[in-house]
Amino acid sequence: MPTRRPPAPLPSSRASRLTRLSHPSRPTVRGSATVAALVATALAAGLLAAPAAVSATAPGTVRIHDIQGDTRISPLAGQRVAGVPGVVTAVRAFGSARGFWVQDPRPDRDPATSEAIFVFTGTATPAVAVGDSVLVSGTVTEYYPGGAAAGLQSVTELTRAAWTVESSGNALPAAVPLRPSTVPDRYAPDAKGGSIEGLRLRPARYALDRYESLEGMRVSVRDAPVVGATNTHHELWVTAEPGHARTARGGSLYSSYKDPNSGRVKIGSLLPLDRHPFPAANVGDELTGTTAGPLDYDNFGGYTIAATEMGTRTDRHLVREKTRKQTSDELAVATYNVENLSPKTPQAKFDRLAGALVDQLAAPDIVALEEVQDDDGPTDSGRVGADRTLKQLTDAIAAAGGPRYQWRQIDPVDGQDGGQPGGNIRNAFLFNPERVSFTDIPGGDSTTPVKVVGRGGSTALSASPGRVAPADAAWRDSRKPLAGQFSFRGRTVFVVANHFNSKGGDQGVDSRFQPPARTSETQRLAQARAVNAFVKELLAADPRADAVVAGDLNDYQFAPALKALTAGGVLTDQVGRLPKKERYGYVYQGNSQVLDHMLTTRHLRRTDYDIVHINAEFADQASDHDPQVLRLRR
């Protein structure tokens, strides 16, 4: 999915949510063995200096800013501290990562040192209340959400803690406002791919340093624009920089690795949802008033305001778009990632997808589908056929008043194309036989590569449908491109449907390694080169060939894969022809970005391209991707 995500994205651009409770929480309960393992890992990696002895400090001699220090790693990591004073600012009383935040009302003068810390109590609900003045003792621990191997920031905590309540009803420290004047535009220091943990924080220069210097402290946003819609885990994203890189519809535009939009921050909630329902917000809405709470960090979106005070959602009435109907002499080609569609998917989703294809997309002549699963979905039965899935979708389209689409696809080898285990996702074509004909040429199967045959006006595919270089290592555990030959008003048009490999395994933009490693790019680069070579083969046979390369490429218009795909000028990425503020069709962790693309050969100059915003910006989605439509006229 994505940057998200496209999580890492999981950075399929979509973050993996394998373990979540009713509120955001950590997947495991940690004991002393885990604490020891974390410290040992950090010591082995050179992230911590080994203390001369792990011994308790004298009560009251250490304050929270001494624990936090002026880097990302506590100078006291692994040590016991005693009698650390502070005021309880928030309590997390649910999930497997319960505890409370405590903040020192007497800060030092160093802007690099946080004045707050999380006290971890596991599954036990702590016997404290907001406003309690406490003295806390515990072991200083660096906790890495998602595990140290995920490459994310650590959270400095106190574990195996004990405390005494000195008084109650105390005033809380004022929340630090997050706004353009307090959040730098520059995102992170450049460590040439190495760790930034040992660097002194420069909160006036880098946004990641600013957030880290506020770790655990009360922060706030006011009248915050929503840039990432509410998800099923009661989270949304806002921006603290309302004037920076906004899309035409109110999101935060991700248009360069150099600018991941530093004002983005996730909003969660510590409020009881039965009495304080989480706002169901779309991109462009606003959290009006003040949203405040301790600044937390997790592996599902990074820095997060764990709200103890929530602003009120102001509905900006975001409208789902509709594209225009193609004229009689225009061929309309669409691409749509239908997100793990199978007969086990609720019928309501089929109906929504169908209604969108008919109404919002104006019944395109050809649709390249991605993430079509086999007929028993994620059940790992060895079945690979998808006729039931595609019949259920085309029946729903007809019931919605659309054309009676036909389909073409090739069943993959079981378990060889990645995606949800057992689902056997693949690319497929829908086409309206009243407007366009599919040229069926036998010989295509899951392992036979399609070739270009003939010359000039007789150029054709060796098989239609056929798969592009399915044995190439570039497609290992990934969807193979599906090539099809169509005829429209006597004109041959070739369409290649794609779904490149996901961003799984990439380090997130908020990684402690900067710039983050994007290891998944290697495979997408190879995939792009394979498709580029196929298009070059087609153009070598007929320089005037009309071809469309479409689908979920899982990468940005500025990424190396797109440069490789368009190399030699053989393809034009249509997204580059849109106004900059409209170049997005996926939203990951508050970044509106491009993952899906439609590209054309040079002979196709008269085009009209539209990303139809009906999903990605909305809390209520039929898919996490927006579909796209390209109208072609000769």
ZIVEN-V763735 format. One record per residue. N is the residue number from 0. OMEGA is omega in radians with two decimals (999 if undefined). D_CENTER is the distance of its C-alpha to the mean C-alpha in whole Angstrom. Layout:
N;OMEGA;D_CENTER + N;OMEGA;D_CENTER
This chain:
0;1.67;5 + 1;999;5 + 2;999;5 + 3;-0.84;1 + 4;2.96;2 + 5;999;3 + 6;2.78;5 + 7;999;7 + 8;999;3 + 9;-2.99;7 + 10;2.64;6 + 11;-2.82;7 + 12;3.03;4 + 13;-3.12;4 + 14;3.09;6 + 15;3.13;9 + 16;-3.02;11 + 17;-3.12;15 + 18;3.06;17 + 19;3.05;17 + 20;-3.07;20 + 21;3.00;21 + 22;3.06;19 + 23;-3.12;16 + 24;-3.13;18 + 25;-3.00;19 + 26;-3.06;20 + 27;3.00;23 + 28;-3.04;26 + 29;3.05;27 + 30;-3.08;31 + 31;3.12;33 + 32;3.13;32 + 33;3.09;29 + 34;-3.14;30 + 35;-3.14;32 + 36;3.13;30 + 37;3.13;27 + 38;3.14;30 + 39;3.11;31 + 40;-3.13;28 + 41;3.11;28 + 42;-3.12;31 + 43;-3.12;31 + 44;-3.13;28 + 45;-3.10;31 + 46;3.12;28 + 47;2.97;31 + 48;-3.11;35 + 49;3.12;37 + 50;3.12;39 + 51;3.08;43 + 52;3.11;43 + 53;-3.05;40 + 54;-3.12;42 + 55;3.03;42 + 56;3.09;43 + 57;-3.12;45 + 58;3.03;45 + 59;-3.10;44 + 60;-3.12;43 + 61;3.06;40 + 62;-3.02;38 + 63;-3.14;34 + 64;3.04;33 + 65;3.12;35 + 66;-3.08;33 + 67;-3.12;30 + 68;-3.07;32 + 69;2.98;30 + 70;-3.12;28 + 71;-3.11;25 + 72;-3.12;27 + 73;3.04;30 + 74;-3.13;33 + 75;-3.10;34 + 76;-3.13;32 + 77;-3.10;34 + 78;3.00;37 + 79;3.04;38 + 80;-3.05;38 + 81;3.00;41 + 82;-3.14;41 + 83;-3.03;38 + 84;3.05;39 + 85;3.12;36 + 86;3.10;36 + 87;-3.11;33 + 88;-3.14;31 + 89;-3.14;28 + 90;2.99;28 + 91;-2.99;26 + 92;3.14;28 + 93;3.06;26 + 94;-3.08;24 + 95;3.11;24 + 96;-3.12;24 + 97;-3.14;26 + 98;-3.13;28 + 99;3.09;29 + 100;3.12;28 + 101;-3.07;31 + 102;-3.14;32 + 103;3.12;35 + 104;3.13;37 + 105;-3.06;39 + 106;2.99;36 + 107;-3.09;37 + 108;-3.10;37 + 109;-3.12;35 + 110;-3.11;31 + 111;-3.04;30 + 112;3.07;30 + 113;-3.14;29 + 114;-3.09;31 + 115;-3.13;29 + 116;3.08;28 + 117;3.08;27 + 118;-3.02;29 + 119;-3.13;28 + 120;3.08;30 + 121;3.14;28 + 122;-3.13;29 + 123;3.08;32 + 124;-3.05;32 + 125;-3.14;33 + 126;3.06;37 + 127;3.09;36 + 128;3.08;35 + 129;-3.10;34 + 130;3.07;37 + 131;2.95;38 + 132;-3.00;40 + 133;2.90;39 + 134;-3.02;40 + 135;3.00;37 + 136;3.14;38 + 137;3.12;36 + 138;3.11;34 + 139;-3.03;32 + 140;2.98;29 + 141;-3.12;25 + 142;3.13;23 + 143;3.09;20 + 144;-3.11;17 + 145;-3.09;16 + 146;-3.08;19 + 147;-3.10;20 + 148;3.13;19 + 149;3.05;15 + 150;-3.07;16 + 151;3.10;15 + 152;3.02;18 + 153;3.06;20 + 154;3.11;22 + 155;-3.05;25 + 156;2.90;27 + 157;3.12;31 + 158;-3.07;31 + 159;-2.93;34 + 160;2.95;35 + 161;-3.09;38 + 162;3.01;39 + 163;3.10;42 + 164;-3.09;42 + 165;3.12;44 + 166;-3.10;44 + 167;3.08;42 + 168;-3.13;41 + 169;3.09;40 + 170;3.14;38 + 171;3.03;35 + 172;3.13;34 + 173;3.11;33 + 174;3.08;29 + 175;-3.11;28 + 176;3.00;26 + 177;-3.09;23 + 178;-3.06;24 + 179;-3.10;24 + 180;-3.11;27 + 181;-3.14;26 + 182;-3.13;22 + 183;3.07;23 + 184;3.11;21 + 185;-2.94;21 + 186;-3.02;18 + 187;3.03;19 + 188;3.13;23 + 189;3.11;23 + 190;3.13;24 + 191;3.13;24 + 192;3.12;21 + 193;-3.11;23 + 194;3.06;23 + 195;-3.04;23 + 196;-3.09;24 + 197;-3.11;28 + 198;3.04;28 + 199;-3.13;29 + 200;3.09;27 + 201;-2.99;27 + 202;3.09;26 + 203;-3.06;28 + 204;-3.03;26 + 205;-3.13;22 + 206;3.13;20 + 207;3.08;19 + 208;3.12;22 + 209;-3.14;23 + 210;3.14;20 + 211;3.14;22 + 212;3.11;25 + 213;-3.06;24 + 214;3.11;23 + 215;-3.09;24 + 216;3.05;26 + 217;3.09;26 + 218;-3.12;25 + 219;2.91;24 + 220;-3.12;23 + 221;-3.14;25 + 222;-2.97;24 + 223;3.06;21 + 224;3.09;19 + 225;3.14;16 + 226;3.03;13 + 227;-3.01;10 + 228;3.09;12 + 229;3.10;13 + 230;-3.06;12 + 231;3.13;14 + 232;3.10;14 + 233;3.09;16 + 234;2.98;13 + 235;3.12;12 + 236;3.05;12 + 237;3.01;15 + 238;3.05;16 + 239;3.12;19 + 240;-3.02;20 + 241;-3.10;21 + 242;-3.00;23 + 243;2.92;20 + 244;-3.13;18 + 245;3.05;18 + 246;-3.14;17 + 247;-3.08;20 + 248;2.98;19 + 249;3.12;18 + 250;3.04;14 + 251;-3.01;13 + 252;3.09;14 + 253;-3.03;12 + 254;-3.13;15 + 255;3.02;15 + 256;-3.09;15 + 257;-3.07;17 + 258;3.10;16 + 259;3.09;12 + 260;-2.97;14 + 261;-3.13;16 + 262;-3.13;17 + 263;3.04;13 + 264;3.14;14 + 265;3.06;13 + 266;2.95;16 + 267;-3.11;17 + 268;2.97;20 + 269;-3.11;23 + 270;3.10;26 + 271;-3.02;27 + 272;3.13;25 + 273;3.12;28 + 274;-3.12;30 + 275;-3.11;27 + 276;3.13;24 + 277;-3.09;21 + 278;3.07;20 + 279;-2.98;19 + 280;3.01;18 + 281;3.01;16 + 282;-3.11;15 + 283;3.02;18 + 284;-3.13;20 + 285;2.90;21 + 286;-3.04;22 + 287;-3.06;25 + 288;-3.05;27 + 289;2.94;26 + 290;-3.01;24 + 291;3.08;24 + 292;3.12;24 + 293;3.13;24 + 294;-3.12;21 + 295;3.09;19 + 296;3.08;16 + 297;-3.10;14 + 298;3.10;12 + 299;3.10;9 + 300;3.04;9 + 301;-3.04;12 + 302;-2.96;15 + 303;2.96;16 + 304;3.06;19 + 305;-2.86;20 + 306;2.91;22 + 307;3.06;26 + 308;-3.03;26 + 309;3.03;24 + 310;-3.13;25 + 311;3.13;25 + 312;2.98;23 + 313;-3.08;25 + 314;3.09;24 + 315;2.97;24 + 316;3.07;24 + 317;-3.06;21 + 318;3.03;22 + 319;-3.02;21 + 320;2.99;22 + 321;3.06;25 + 322;-3.12;26 + 323;3.08;29 + 324;3.07;31 + 325;3.07;32 + 326;-3.06;36 + 327;-3.11;38 + 328;3.05;38 + 329;3.01;34 + 330;-3.13;32 + 331;3.11;29 + 332;-3.13;26 + 333;2.96;23 + 334;-3.07;19 + 335;2.99;17 + 336;-3.01;15 + 337;2.94;16 + 338;2.99;14 + 339;-3.11;16 + 340;3.10;19 + 341;3.08;23 + 342;3.07;26 + 343;3.04;25 + 344;3.10;22 + 345;-3.14;24 + 346;-3.13;26 + 347;3.11;24 + 348;3.06;21 + 349;-3.10;24 + 350;3.13;26 + 351;3.09;23 + 352;-3.13;21 + 353;3.14;25 + 354;3.12;26 + 355;3.12;23 + 356;-3.12;24 + 357;-2.99;28 + 358;-3.08;27 + 359;-3.09;24 + 360;3.06;24 + 361;3.04;28 + 362;3.14;29 + 363;-3.13;28 + 364;3.12;30 + 365;3.08;28 + 366;2.99;24 + 367;-3.11;22 + 368;3.00;20 + 369;3.12;17 + 370;2.94;17 + 371;-3.11;20 + 372;3.11;21 + 373;-2.94;25 + 374;2.99;27 + 375;2.98;27 + 376;-3.04;23 + 377;3.04;22 + 378;-3.06;25 + 379;-3.06;26 + 380;-3.04;30 + 381;3.10;30 + 382;3.14;30 + 383;-3.13;28 + 384;-3.11;30 + 385;-3.10;27 + 386;3.12;30 + 387;3.13;30 + 388;-3.07;26 + 389;3.07;27 + 390;3.12;30 + 391;3.12;29 + 392;-3.10;26 + 393;3.04;29 + 394;3.13;32 + 395;3.11;29 + 396;3.12;29 + 397;3.14;33 + 398;3.13;33 + 399;3.12;31 + 400;-3.12;34 + 401;3.14;32 + 402;3.06;34 + 403;-3.11;34 + 404;2.89;32 + 405;-3.12;33 + 406;3.00;30 + 407;3.10;30 + 408;3.07;28 + 409;3.12;29 + 410;3.09;28 + 411;2.93;26 + 412;-3.06;28 + 413;3.03;27 + 414;-3.04;24 + 415;-3.01;24 + 416;3.06;21 + 417;-3.13;18 + 418;-3.11;16 + 419;-3.11;16 + 420;3.13;20 + 421;-3.01;23 + 422;3.13;21 + 423;-3.13;22 + 424;3.13;20 + 425;3.03;21 + 426;3.13;21 + 427;3.05;24 + 428;2.79;26 + 429;3.05;28 + 430;-3.13;30 + 431;-3.06;33 + 432;3.07;36 + 433;-3.09;38 + 434;-3.05;37 + 435;3.11;36 + 436;3.09;37 + 437;3.13;35 + 438;-3.12;37 + 439;3.09;38 + 440;-3.05;39 + 441;3.06;39 + 442;-3.13;38 + 443;3.03;34 + 444;-2.99;33 + 445;-3.02;30 + 446;-3.10;32 + 447;-3.12;34 + 448;3.06;32 + 449;3.13;33 + 450;3.04;35 + 451;3.13;37 + 452;3.11;40 + 453;-3.13;43 + 454;3.05;43 + 455;-3.10;43 + 456;3.12;43 + 457;3.12;44 + 458;-3.08;40 + 459;3.03;38 + 460;3.09;36 + 461;3.09;38 + 462;3.12;36 + 463;0.04;34 + 464;3.08;32 + 465;-3.12;31 + 466;-3.09;28 + 467;3.02;28 + 468;-3.03;29 + 469;-3.13;28 + 470;3.13;29 + 471;-3.13;28 + 472;3.13;26 + 473;-3.05;23 + 474;3.13;22 + 475;-3.13;23 + 476;-3.12;20 + 477;-3.09;19 + 478;3.12;20 + 479;3.12;23 + 480;3.14;23 + 481;3.13;25 + 482;3.11;28 + 483;3.12;30 + 484;-3.09;34 + 485;3.04;34 + 486;3.14;37 + 487;3.14;37 + 488;3.11;41 + 489;-3.06;42 + 490;3.12;39 + 491;3.09;37 + 492;3.09;33 + 493;3.11;31 + 494;3.08;28 + 495;3.12;25 + 496;-3.01;22 + 497;2.94;19 + 498;-3.08;16 + 499;-3.07;15 + 500;-3.04;14 + 501;3.11;11 + 502;3.14;9 + 503;-3.14;10 + 504;3.09;13 + 505;2.99;11 + 506;-3.10;12 + 507;3.12;10 + 508;3.14;11 + 509;-3.13;13 + 510;3.02;14 + 511;3.02;18 + 512;-3.04;18 + 513;-0.13;19 + 514;-3.08;18 + 515;3.09;15 + 516;3.11;16 + 517;-3.02;14 + 518;-3.12;16 + 519;3.13;14 + 520;-3.08;15 + 521;-3.12;19 + 522;3.13;19 + 523;3.09;17 + 524;3.09;20 + 525;3.11;22 + 526;3.12;21 + 527;3.12;21 + 528;3.13;25 + 529;3.13;26 + 530;3.09;25 + 531;3.13;26 + 532;3.12;30 + 533;3.12;30 + 534;3.08;30 + 535;3.08;32 + 536;3.12;34 + 537;-3.11;34 + 538;3.06;35 + 539;3.09;38 + 540;-3.14;40 + 541;-3.12;39 + 542;3.14;38 + 543;-3.10;38 + 544;3.08;36 + 545;-3.11;33 + 546;3.08;30 + 547;3.03;26 + 548;-2.98;23 + 549;2.99;21 + 550;3.13;17 + 551;-3.12;14 + 552;3.07;14 + 553;3.12;10 + 554;-3.00;11 + 555;-3.14;12 + 556;-3.13;16 + 557;-3.06;17 + 558;3.13;16 + 559;-3.12;19 + 560;-3.13;18 + 561;3.05;19 + 562;3.12;22 + 563;-3.12;23 + 564;-3.11;23 + 565;-3.05;25 + 566;-3.13;27 + 567;3.14;31 + 568;-3.08;30 + 569;-3.12;30 + 570;3.04;27 + 571;3.10;26 + 572;-3.01;22 + 573;-3.10;22 + 574;3.13;20 + 575;3.12;22 + 576;3.09;24 + 577;2.94;23 + 578;-3.02;23 + 579;-3.07;20 + 580;-3.13;19 + 581;-3.06;18 + 582;3.09;16 + 583;3.06;13 + 584;-3.13;12 + 585;3.12;8 + 586;-3.13;7 + 587;3.13;4 + 588;3.05;6 + 589;3.09;8 + 590;3.04;8 + 591;-2.92;10 + 592;3.11;9 + 593;2.97;11 + 594;3.14;10 + 595;-3.05;13 + 596;2.94;17 + 597;-3.08;21 + 598;-3.07;23 + 599;3.02;27 + 600;-2.94;30 + 601;-3.13;32 + 602;-3.14;35 + 603;-3.08;32 + 604;-3.08;33 + 605;-3.07;33 + 606;3.05;30 + 607;-2.95;28 + 608;-3.08;24 + 609;2.90;22 + 610;-2.99;18 + 611;-2.99;19 + 612;-3.11;17 + 613;-3.05;17 + 614;-2.83;14 + 615;-3.08;11 + 616;-2.99;13 + 617;3.05;14 + 618;3.14;15 + 619;-3.01;16 + 620;2.94;15 + 621;3.06;16 + 622;3.09;13 + 623;3.11;10 + 624;2.93;11 + 625;3.06;14 + 626;3.14;17 + 627;3.12;19 + 628;3.09;23 + 629;3.10;25 + 630;-3.05;29 + 631;3.06;31 + 632;-3.12;35 + 633;999;37
